[in-house]
Amino acid sequence: MGKLKKDDISKLGHKINQLKKRISRTEISGNTSKVEFRKMRINKIKKQIKEILAKKKKK
């Protein structure tokens, strides 16, 4: 995720969707070892998006 620019909200949203797909696939297969980590990353990306939107509103 280090390669993503902070201002690319569409790319961040795409990353969230990728992680959600991985979570659903792992829950189907029964391998839930990384689900919590992926949920944590989704929350981290959502916080980044909120910060970006807050900065744009201030301008």
N, C-alpha and C positions, 0 to 999 in steps of 0.2 A: 504494500500500500504506500510505500515511501515515494513511488514514482508519480502518484496522483497529485495534481495541483489542487490547492485548497479551494480555488474558485470554480472548479468543474463540478457543479451540483449534479448534472446529468450523469457524469461518470461515477460519482459517489452513489447515486441512486441505483445505477446498474450493478455496482459492487454489492449493495444491500440485497438486490434480487438474486444475485449469484449465491450469496451466503444462505439465503432462505431456501433456495433450491437444494443446496447441499444438505441443509438440515433435514428437509423433508425426505430426501433420498436415504440419509443415514438412519432416520427413524423407521423407515420401511424395512431396511435391511437388518435393523436391530443393533447396529454398532453406534452406540450413543456416547462414545468416549469424548468426542470433540464438539458435541452440540453446545455445551455451556460456553466454551471458548468462542464459538461462532456467534452465539447470541450476544456475548460481551462485545465482540467486534462490531456487530450491527448497532448496538447502543452507542458505541464510540463514534461511528460514522454519522449517526443521527444527531449527536451533539455537535459535530463539526458543521453539519448542514445548518443547524439552528444558529450557530455563531456567525456563519457566512451571511445568512439572511438578516440577522440583527445588524451586522456591519453595513449591509446595503441599505437598510431602512434609515440608518443614522445619516447617511450621505445625502 
